[in-house]
Amino acid sequence: MRRHSRKNAVLAILLLAGGLYIMTHSNFFVPGPTRSREHIPNELSWQTERLVNKESWVEQGDYLPLNVSYQLHAGAPSMQQRFLSVGISSVKRKKGSYLIPTLQSLFTQSSPEERSSMVVVVLLADFDDSWRVTMVREIKTAFASELEQGQLVVIHVPQEWYPPVIGLKRNYNDPPDRVSFRSKQNLDYSFLIHYSASLGQYYLQLEDDVSSAKNFLTTIRRHVGEQEAKKTTWAMLEFSALGYIGKLYKSAHLPLLARFLLLFYQEMPCDWLMSHFRELLTQKETIHFKPSLFQHMGTFSSFQGTYNKLKDKDFDEGFYTNPAAEVYCDIPTYQKHFPKQAWDAGEGFFWGRSPEKGNYMTVVFSDPTVVTGIFVETGSGGKDLLDSAQVDIGHEVVTTEKGEKSCKDFQSVGMLANGRFEMEEVERKYSSASSCLRIQVTVGQKDWVIIRKIRITTQLSAPTGQAGV
């Protein structure tokens, strides 16, 4: 009963606000058939009714009809729903443009399997026709394959579909131009989110000036699975600490979120609105995963071209997810810092008591794979380093007398130096598929040891380091 009462309360607020909006702005928000407009050559008017997501209770009840016509500039959405839709809104900047590098980062940091599991929707939200023509031309040149495979869609909403963005309330004593900019941005996101509602199971909001971590989709998929397994209420997962970057939603919530941003577009910035939206859907605390998967790379803001040095301190560009594996270790473990934490992505690590000569940590891959790169990092703040150990790769999985899995044969690929090991192009010397990776202590030590990271890249997923999705 409590859940239904909360939902009804949200609906009542939206209906009230929607009614006020319709009464005061009926020429911009009209139920029923969309308005006729002059035909523009080489543009396709794309109605929102094409893929309505009936899973949403907003759509089921036809609450607050949101009529808007989209112009499809490049690509075409697949009728088959992907795992993830990624939304990016872009406007003309006074100094430079980051949209193309942002798209390049999204696609190059993803494996072929990951790219086939997502669709990126770009809303060219500027009303400068010549700028849009230029951007579409650049996108078609740089991403012809992604457009053809339905992995990238470029759209635009004509200015006539926007409510007023000037003469608005000056909340927080912001100057009028700032209020107009942030209000227009809320409307951009509303239209973008509404368009993307049925394209993926989940929706990721980004900005047009970010760089991505390797295999971000696989990491998101894993965290979503873990979150769903907890069977607790969540409305938004955060994969960046900055603004409206890296925010993940369930697609069933998108019709409501689109209307929420539209109805309250002039009240406050979008990142503030999203916090209120999350709380209205009963998620009281933020759920932020570290390391962050997206970093702000823009130097000049889209608002008046001002200098912007904002960076996410939790971003790790080299962050990625290792292939599935089991981890065995005979170094005594301290508390709950288990060996698997050195292999799994995230902030966890293995912490063990004084290792002896011959102690090992062995990673046994679920599937044999050609290893192309190996990175091992031990210690913390110059302490608890693993002073002397060799790194091996192994073949042919066997079961040991202890009942553990290991490999029958091992080959040494090198030694740790100052607690670290890093090797690239491993496949040039060891080209056959490996089944194990082992770190073996060569000289015992009194100090305890932290194995912070074990990371590999593989030939199957090069250049991203993930065996698949």
N, C-alpha and C positions, 0 to 999 in steps of 0.2 A: 504494500500500500504506500509505503514511504517513497519508493522509487517512482510510482505512478504520480504521486502528488508533486514530486519535484519536477517531473517531466511536464505535468500540466502547468506548473508555475512558470516554467521556461516558455511554454507555448503561449500562456496568457500575456507575458511580457512582450513576446514577439508580435503577437496579434495586435496588441494595443499600439505598439510602435509602428507596426505595419499599417494599421488603420490611419494613424496620424500621417504617415508618409504618403499614403495614397491620396488622402484628402488635400494635402498641401502640395504634392508634386504629381498630380495625376497625369500630367503631360509627359512624364518620364517613366512612370511605373503603371502600366495599363494591363489589366487582365485580358485574356482572350487573344485573338489573332494579333500577330505582330504587325507593326505599321509598315505600309509600303514605302519604299525608298528608291531613289533613282539608281538604275543599274550602273555599276562601275565595271568596265571591261576588265577581263582577266582576274576577276575576283569572284569567289563563290560564297554566297550567303549560306551559313550553316546554322540551322535552327537547333536549339537546345533539346528539342523533343526527340532527337535522333537516338539517344541512348539514355533514357531516363532510368535511374536506379531506384526501383520500387522497394528496395530493402529499407530505405529510409522512411520513418514514420511521417516525416514532413511531406514527402512525395506521395505516400500512400493516401494521405488525407487531402492532398492538393492545397496545403496551407500556403498562404503568401505567395501566389504565383509570381515567378520571376521571369519576365519575358525580355530576352535580349537576342540580338542577331549577331552572329560571328562571321567574319570574313576569313576564309581559309587561304592563307598565302602560300603555304608549302607543306607537302606531306599530306597524309590522310590517316586518321585514327583507325586502328584495326577493330573489327567487330568482336575480336576475342580479347577478353579482359586479361591484362597482364598482372603480375604481382605488385608492381609499383608504378605509379604515375608521378612524375616530377614536374612541378610547376615553377616557371620563371617568368617574371614580368620585367620588361626592359623599356626604358625611355632614353631619348637622346640626351647625352651629357655634353656639357660645355667643354670638357677636357677629356678626350679619349673615349674608348669603349672597351668593355671587358667581356662582352657577351660571347664572342667567338672563343677566347681562351677558356671561359667557363664551360662552354659546351665541349670543347676539346678535352678538358680535364675529366668531365663526367664520363665520356666515352672511352678515353684511353686508359683510365684507371679501372675500367671494368673488363671482365673477361667476355668472350663471345656469348657464353651462356647467360651471363648477367645482363648483357645488353638486350638479349632476346626476352628478358623477363621484365623490361621496363619500357615506358614511353615518356619522353621529355616533351612537355608542352610549353612553348614560348609564346607569351603574349607581347606583341609589339604594341606598347601602350601609349606611344607618342602619336600626336595628330599631324606631325610633319610628314607629308606624303613622300617627299624626296628621300628623307632619312629611311623610311620604311622600305622603299624600293631598293636602296643601297644595301640595307641589312639583309633583305631577302635574297638578293643576288649573292652576297658573301656566304650566307648560310647554304644556299643551294650548291655553291662551288665547293665549300669545305666539307659538307655532310651529305653528299648525294646518296651514298649507300644507306646511311641511317634514315634518310627520308623515304627511300624506296622500300625499306624493310619495316616501315611503320614504327620506328623507334624515335622519331622526331616529328613534331607537328608545330607549325607556325601559324598563329591566328592574330586577328585584330578586331577590336570592337569600335565602331564609328562613334564619333563624339556625340551624336544625337541621342545615343542610348544612355548617356551619363546624366545624372542629376547635377544641379549647380555645384560648382567648386569655388565660387567667389562669393563674397559677402556673407560668409559663414560666421558662426559664433567663435569668439577668440578665447576658448578655454585655455587655462594655464598662462594667460597673458601672452601667448605666442603671437608674433607678427602675422599680419594677414597672408603674406606669401607663404609662410611656413604652414599655416592652417590649410591653405589651398593645396599645397604639395602633399601633405600627409593625408588629407581627405581624398584627393584623387588616387593616391596609392591604395587606400582602403578599397576604393571602388575597383581598381585594377585587380586586386587580389580576389575580390568577391566574384568578378566575372571569370577570372582564371580558374578559381576553385569550382565554380558552378559547371564550367565546361568539362573539367577533369573528373567529375563525380563518379562516372561509371567506367573510366578507362583502366583503373587498377584496383586491386583489393585494398591497397593503402596509398596514401597521398603524402608526398614529401614536398614541403615548401622551401625553395631556395631563393636567393637574390642573384642578380646577373653579374656579380663580381666576386665569385668564390672559386676556390680550388678544392678538389676532393681527395680524400684518402683512398688508397688502393682497396679495391673490393668492398666499397662502402655498402653495396646492396646485400652482399652475403652477410656482412656484419649486422645490418639492419634486420635481415630475415631471422638471424639467430636470436637477436634481442627480442624481436616481436614474439617468437616462439616461446622464449622464456617468460615473457610478460603474460602471454595468454595462458600459460600453464599455471600461473599463480591464481588464476580465476578471480582477480581483483579488478575493480573498475579503473579504467584509464581512458583518457580522451586525447592526450597528446604526449608523445615521447620526444625528447630533445636530444639531438645529435650534434648540437653546437650551442655554446653559451651565448651567442650573439643574436640580438634582434630577432628577425623573422627568418633566420637561416637554420636549416636542418630540423625543422619541426614536422613530425610525422603524425598523421591522422588516419583513422579508419574511414574508408570511403562512405560508409553508411552515415557518417556525421557531416559530410561535406555539404549537402543541400542546406542543412541548418546553419553551418558556419558561413556559407556564402550569403545567406539572408541576414545573418547577424552582423557581418561586416557592412553590408549594404544599408541596413537600417540605422546603424550607429556610426556611419562613416565619418561624420563631422565632429565626433565627440573627443576622440583621442587617437594617438598613433596606433598602428596595427598590432605591434607587439604587446601593448597594454590591453587592447581588446581581446587578444588571444588568451591572455591570462584570465580575464573575466569569463571567457567562453569555457575554458578548461574547468574553472571552479563551478560554473553553472551545471556542467555535466558531472559534478560531484568528485572530480579529482582535485583534492585540496592542495597537494604538494607537487612540485615539479619532479619529473623523472628524467634525469639528465645522465646520459651514458658517457663515460670517459674511456679512452681519449676521444676528443671530438673528431667527427668525420669530415667536417667542412671548415675551411678557413676563409676569412674575408681577405681578398687580395687587392681590392680597389684602393687607389691612392687618392682619387678625387671623387667626392660625393656626387650623386645624381641630383642633389639639391644645390643649385647655384655653383657647382664645381668647386666647393670648398675642400680644403685638404682634410683627409680622413686617414688616420693611422691606426684605426681600431683593429686589434688582432685577438684571436682566441688562444689563450695561453695553454689550453688543454689539447690543442690540435697536434696530431702527429702524422705528417704526410706519408711516412713509411709504414703506417699502421695497416695491418691486414690480418686476415684469418688464415691460420695454418690448415692444411688438410686434416681430415678426421684421423685420429690416432689414439692409441693407448700408451700410457707412460708408466714405466716401472723404475724404481729407484731403491737402492739399499743404504743410502745415507739416512741416519736417524732424522725424522721430521720433527720440527719444532712447532708445537701447537697445531693450528689448522692451515699452515702454509704448505699445502700438499704439492707434490711434484708436478701434477697436471697443470697447476697455475702458471708454471713457467712456459708452458706450451700454448695455453689458451690465451686469446686476446683479452685485453683489459689491464687493470692495474695490479692484479694478483701476481705473486711470485713464490718460488720455493725457498724455504729457509730451513737449513739443516745443521745439525751439530757436527763437530769436528770430523771431516771426512778422512778416511784411511786410504792408503794405496790400494788400488783395485776396485774401490767403490765406483758405482756407475749410475747414470741416469739414461735409460734406453727408451726411445720413442719408436713404437711399432705402428707403421702406417696401416690404415684399413685397406688400402689398395696400393700396390707397387707403383712408384712414380719416379720419373727422371728428375733428380734434384739439380737445379741450376744455380741456386744461391743459398748460403748458410750464414746465419748471424747468431752469435751467442754473446749475451752480456751478463756479467756477474757483479755482485757487490752493490753497495749503496753508500754514496758519499765517500768513496775511497776505502770503505771498510767491508769486511766479510767477502772479500774477493776469493775466487777459486784460483789459487796460485799456480798449480801445475796440473794440467789435464790435456788429453788428446781427444780430438773429434773424429769419429769413425762413421762410415756408412756401411750397411750390411745387406745381405741378400739371403733369401730362403728362410721364411719364418719357421721357427721350431718352438717346442714347449720345453722349458728347463725343468730340472729336478724340483725347483721351488714351485712349479706350477705356473710360472710366468711365461710370457711370450718373449722371444728374442730372435736373433738371426744366427744362422749356422756359420756364416763367414762374414768377417768384417775387414774393411780396408781403412787405414788411417788417411785422413785428408789434411791433417795439420794439428798444431798445438795452440792452446790459448796463450796469449801474451798480454800481461797486465790485466788479466781477468776477462779478456775479450777474444772473440774469434770472428773473423769475417772473410768470406770467400765468395767470389762471383765466378760465373762461367765454369761451374763444377762439372757440367756435362761434357766439356771438352776433354777432360781426363777420365771421367767416370760416366760413360754414356749410357750404360744399361740401367734399367729401372731398379731402384733401391726399395727395400722394405723396412729398413731400420735406420735410425740416427742415434748414435751413442756418444755420451760424454763420459770418459773414464779417467779417474784420478790416477795420476802417475807418481805423485809424492804426497804423503799424508800431511796434514797441517792441524795445529791446535785451534786456530781460529775457526769460528763457524763460517758457513758459506751461504750466500744468497745467489740463486740462479734466477735472474730477473726476467730474461727473455731468451727464448729459443725460437727463431723465425727462419722459415725456408721459403724459397720460391721454386716453382716447378715448371717443367717444360710444357705441360698441358695448359697451364694458365698464364704462361709468360705473355706480357711482362708484369702481370699483376700478382702472382703468387697464390692463387687459389684454384684448387682442382675442379671446381664447378659449383653450381648452386643447387 
